[in-house]
Every structure is written in C-alpha cells, then in structure tokens.
Amino acid sequence: MTALLEARHVTKIFGGGLIKKRRTVALEDFSLAIGNSGQPMITGVVGESGSGKTTMARLLLGLESPTQGGVFYQGKDLRQLSRAEWRSFLQDVQLIFQDPFEVYNPFYPVDRVLMTPIAKFGLARSKAEARALIEEALQAVGLRPEETLGRYPHQLSGGQRQRVMVARALLLRPRLIVADEPVSMIDASLRATVLDNLRQLNEGFGISLIYITHDLTTAYQISHNIIVLYKGSVAEVGDVELVVGQPQHPYTQLLIGSIPLPDPSRRWRGEAPASALGQQAGDGAGCKFADRCPQAFSLCLEKAPPLFQTDDHRAAACYLYRDHALLPLEEMDQVFARRTAPARG
C-alpha cells in the first residue's frame, strides 16, 4: 500500500553558503511513512528544543525543501506535484499551529478562518450549508456556535481559539493532521480538552495525527507510537508504552527522568555526567549524544549508531544494543504498534 505521506532519507541543512558559512544539520537521514497501515494512528514526536521537530513538520508540509532525500505524497515528490495534486495534498494534510492567535486576523470575527477553507475547496453550495458545516465542526470540538461565531479572536480564550483551529482542520476531513506543539501555549486546565479533541479526530473521524511536542507527558497521553529526536536524528522509536514506560536510549531515559513529580520531597538529581570517554567526544562522526552520555564507550566516538530493533515494537539508536538486529531507517515505522486507540483513558 502506498503511503499517504512519506519522508525518505530526508536531511535538512541550514547555512553553509557564502554569507552564512556555519552549517546546521536540523534533520539527518530521517524516514517516516504515514497512512500505509490501514489504521489511523497518532504518532508522537518528542525532543528538546533544537532536536529537529519543527523542521520535520515543515518538510512534511512542503514548507521547506529537503537538502537531501524527498517527501512524497501518495508516492509523488512534493516538488513535482501538479496544481491539482497540490490542492489535493492541502486538503488531505492539515496543520494545527502552536500559537493559534497568530493565525487570526484581529480585524475579522473568527468566522473568517472557518469560511475560508469552505470557499477555497467548495465544501458547500450555499451559505446555509456552509453555516451547518461550521456549526457541526464547532460542536464536534466542544464549542457552542452561538457563543463562538461573531466573536473576535481577542474575545476567546487560548483554548477556544485552538479548538476553533481544530474545527477548521476537521471541516476539510483530512487524512492527516500535523499538530506542532498545539497545547504548549494553552493553560494547563484546558490542555486535556484540546488533547481530547485531537483524540476524537483520530477515533471518531479516522484521521491520523503527527503530534509534535517537547512534553513527554502529553505525548504519552495521546500517542500510539512515539519518535524521540535528538539533534536531528532518531534516538528511540516504537510503541509509546515501551518507549516511555521502559526507555532504553540514555537520552530517552534523561527525558523521562526530567519529568517533575507532584512530590516536593523528591528532588531531581540533575543530569548524570558523561563517561570519561564521552567527555572526549567532539563534533565528529560518532554518536551525537556521546558528550552527554554516562555510558558512552569507544565505539560511540567512532561512528553514529544505527537503529537496533530491541523489541517487536521498539528500536533504539544506541550501541548498548548492538547485539540486536539492525533496523533500516526507511523501515522505522515497521516497529509501530498497530492499535485502534491509545491504551490510556
């Protein structure tokens, strides 16, 4: 089955020109196929700032062109899509932004962001039909049309504005939504509501999601599978229960250990120092995490580790597991667990 959207050995490098000579590898040799399993899945992508999460999203959406590799929509490179194919892509693949306020024009009611896709894609034959579609979408995300329509962006809370954007995406009935930090700028009390809206898009409407976040807690709550990025490379990937519950890569273990617990008597001990060999690591060809890894050894400084499949539904890019079978990067999604819903309520 041809994937709806696929990244094949994508690398994105910024800089390196005549003026900006410093090169930054934002994403390196990344592969991912979405929509080829027959099941709509929620895939979490996590990592600290600078790990390549947003660059990955922009590449998948065609907002950036890869330095190497390609991104394919139904088997065709995004850079080669015809106008009709690009229009189909824009309807099938939608984005939910981190800051919903930036999407709105403050001079217009929020109705405008809902009417625009209806008009652009010809979703309704009359104003009455358009109104019915909008009301249905708003109700699907828990908003009352009579309390939302006609109001200006500043008259809505952050959570309401974000749910309007979820409703906007739902209007198009996309097959995939890329949600880039969708709850990071929302009050904690409203995050659960928006996350539940996203889960309903998956369970109720059969929409796949790529959920991008630095927050492992929300990724665990909503995702079926998870990809952990570090400095543009995959550190660990697989079933979210395995990766979060029993992290194997030292970087994933660090992320899990950094989650604050609701117990003031338990203090975070801080990041463990790198091993003696790890402290000698530079910017060479070795493991990118070696200079922070308490378990780094000589092989870690020599070449970047490939993915080793440590379980049926998990792989880690770490030489600690070099006795396991290799997993080619282009087959990374083969370790994804296939579920119809997340295990958590």
N, C-alpha and C positions, 0 to 999 in steps of 0.2 A: 504494500500500500504506500502510495506517495504521500510524504508528509505535507501537512498544510504549510508549515513554515520550518525551514531548516537552515542552520548555520553549519558550514563545512570548513573546518580548519581555518577559522577566522582569526586574523591578527590585526590589531589596530595600533598604529604608532603615530604619536603626535610629535611635531617638531622635526628636527633633523635637516631643515632647509638652510639656505644661505644666511638668513637673518636669525632664526631661532634654531641654533645648532644642536641644542640638547634634545636628545630623543627620549620620549616617554612611551614605554610599551604599556598601553592601557589594557589590552586584552591580547592573550597569546595562544594561538592554536586551539581555539575554542570550537567545539562542535555540539550541536543540540538539535534534535528533531522533535517537533510538536505536532500532534494530531495524526500520528501514524499507527496508533494502537487501537483505535476504535472506541476508546474510552476518554471522556473529557477529564483531564487531570489538572490539579493545582500543583505547580512546581514552584517551590520557594528558592530564591537566590539570595544568599546572605554573604556578608563580609563587611569588614570595617571600611571607613572612608578611603577611597583610592584603590579599592580592590577590583574595580572594573565593572561594577554592577550597572551603572547608568550608561556607560559606553556600550555594554552588551545590549541594553534595551534600545538605544538609539540605532545601533546596527541592525537589529531585528526589525525595526520600524522603517528602515530606509532613510533615516535622518542623517546618518553618517555612512560613508563608503569604506569598506574594509581595505586595509593596506595589502593584505594577502587573504586568499580564500574568498568565499562568497556566501551570500544569504539568498535562499531560494524559496519562492512562493509557488506551491504546487509543482515543484520541480524546475522552475524557471528563475534564473538570476534576476533579482530585483532591478538591476541596472539595465535589463533588456526587456522589461515589461512594456507592452503597448499601452496606449491611453486607456483602452477598455479594461485591460488586465490590471492596470494600476488602480482603476476605480473599484474593481472587484476586490483587490487587496485592501484598500482603505475601508471597505465595508466589512470584510472578514476579520481584520486585525485592528483592534481599537486600543487606545492608550488612556489610562487614568493617571493624571499628574499628581505630583507631590503636593503642590500648593494650588488648590482649586481657585483661589481668589485671582491668580494671575490669568486665568482663562477667561474671566468675565470682563466685559466692557462695563465700567461703572455707570455709564450713561443710559444703559438699557436694562429693563427688567430681566430676570433670569430666564424668562420665556424664550428669549432670543437664542440661547445656546441649545435649547430643545427644538426650536423650529428650524434652525439651520440645517441639521442633518436630514430632517424630513423633506425640506425643499430640495436639498442638493441631490438626494438619492431617490426622490419621487416616491416617498413612502405612503403618501396619502393623496386622495383625489379631490378632497375638499377641506375647507377649514374645520368643519365639524369632525371629519375623520381624523385630521391631524390632532385636534384637541382631545379626542378619545384616546389616541395612541399615547399622547403625553400623560394624560391622567392615569392610564393603565401602568405606564412605566414608573411614574412617581409613587403610585400605590404599592408597586412591587418592591420598592426600596424603603417603604415605611413612611412616606411623606404624604400629607394631605394636600391635594391640589389646591383647594380653596385657601390654604394657609401658605402656599408657596408661590403660585403663579401671580404675576403682577407685582411682586416684590423685587427690590433691587439687591444686588449682592451684599451690600453692607448691612442689609436688614435681616440677613440669615446668619446663623451660626456657622462656624467652620465645618461642623459635622453635617449640617444641612446642605451647605454648598458642595461638599464632597459627594453626598448622596444624590444630589442633582446631576453631578457628573457621571455617577454610576448609572442613573436613569438614562442619561444621554447615550451612553455606550449601549445600554440594553435596547434602545429604540432600533438600532441597526441590526439586532440579532446577530452579533459577530460570532465567529467560531473560536476566536482567541482574544483575550484582553491582556495587555501588558500593564500591570499596575506598579508604578515606580514610587515606592515609599508613600502609599496612599493614606496612611494614618499617622505619619510622623509629625504632622502639624495640627493634629486634632487633639482636643482634651482627652485625657485618659478615660473619662467617663463615657465618651462617645465612640471610642475605638472599637469596642465589642460590637456596637450596632453596625458600623461600616464593614467590619470583618464578616459579620453575619450576612450582610447584603452580598458581599463577594462570594461567600459560600453558596448562597442561594442561586447566584448566577451559574455556578457550576452544577449544583444538584438539581435545580428546578428548570434550568434552561439549556443544560448541556454545553456550557461554554467552558473551554479550557482557559486557565489563567497562568501567567507567569507573575508571581508575587515577589517583588524586589524589596528588600529591607535590610537594615543593619540590626534589626531587633529579632533575635532568635526566638523570643517568647511568642510573638505574633506569628512568625513563620511556622512554629510548631503547632500552633492552634489551628491554622487554616490549611496547611500543605499536606499533600500526599507524599511528595518526594522533595528532596532538597539538594541544592548545589552550593557548596561552600567555596567561595573565591578568595584567593589571596594574591595580591599584586598581579592581577590579570590572569591567573592560572587556577585550575580546579584543584583544590586540596582534598576534598572528600565529596562523595555524591551517593545518593541512594534513598531508600525508604526513610522517611523522616523519623520514624520510631527508632530505627537503628542508629542513625547518624546523631540524633540529639540525645537519645537515651544511653547509647554506648559509644561515644565518639572515639575514633581511632587515631585520626591525624592529630599531632600535637597542637596544630593551630586550632582545630575544632575544639579540642579539649580546653584550650585557653579561652575561646569564646564562651563555652558553656560555663567555665569557672568564673567568668566575669559577670554573669547574671546576678544582680543583687537579690538577696533573700530577705523576706519580711521578718528578720530576726536580728535586732541590733546587737545581740550578744555574739553573733557570728561575724567575724571580720574577714574581709577579703585580704588574703595574704600577699596579693600583688603577683606580678608575672615572675615565674621562676627564671633565673639567669640561664643564658645559653651555656652549653657544654664548652669545655676548653677548646675543642676543635671548632665548634660553632662560632665562637668568638673570633676565630681567624677568617671566617667567611667574608668574602668581599662581594663585588658585583659581577662575579664570574658566571660560569655555566652551570653551577651547582644548584641545589635546592634553594628557592627564594626565601624559605623560612629558616634556613640553617643558622643565620646570625641571631635568631631568637629562640632556637630550639634547644631545650635542655637535653635532648637525646641525640643530637647530631654527631655523626662519626665521619670517617674519612671519605666514604663513598658519596656522602651528601654534598661534599665540596667539589666533586669531580664532574658530575652531570646531573641535570634535572631529572627527578624521578618520574617514571610513567605511572599510569594508573594500575594498581594491583587489585583484582577482584577478591575481596576478603570474605564476602558472603554472597548468597544468591542475589541479594538486593542491596549491595553496597560495594563501593570501591574507594580506595584511598591512594593518593599520590605520595607515598612515603616508603623509603627503603626498609623500614621496620617490618614490612610485609612482603619483602622481595621473594619469599618462598611460595607466594601465591601466583596464580596465573595472571598474565598481563591482560588488560582490557584496552583495546584500541580506543583512542579518543572519539572517533566517529561512531563508536558503539556504546558511548557512555550511557545513553538512555535505556540500554538493554537491562540495566540493573534496577530500573524504576519498578517499584511495586505497582501492581495494577489493582486499583480499588475503585469502587463507585462513590466512596465518601471517606473523609478523614476518620481516623479511629477515635478522635476526641469529640465530645459533645460541645 
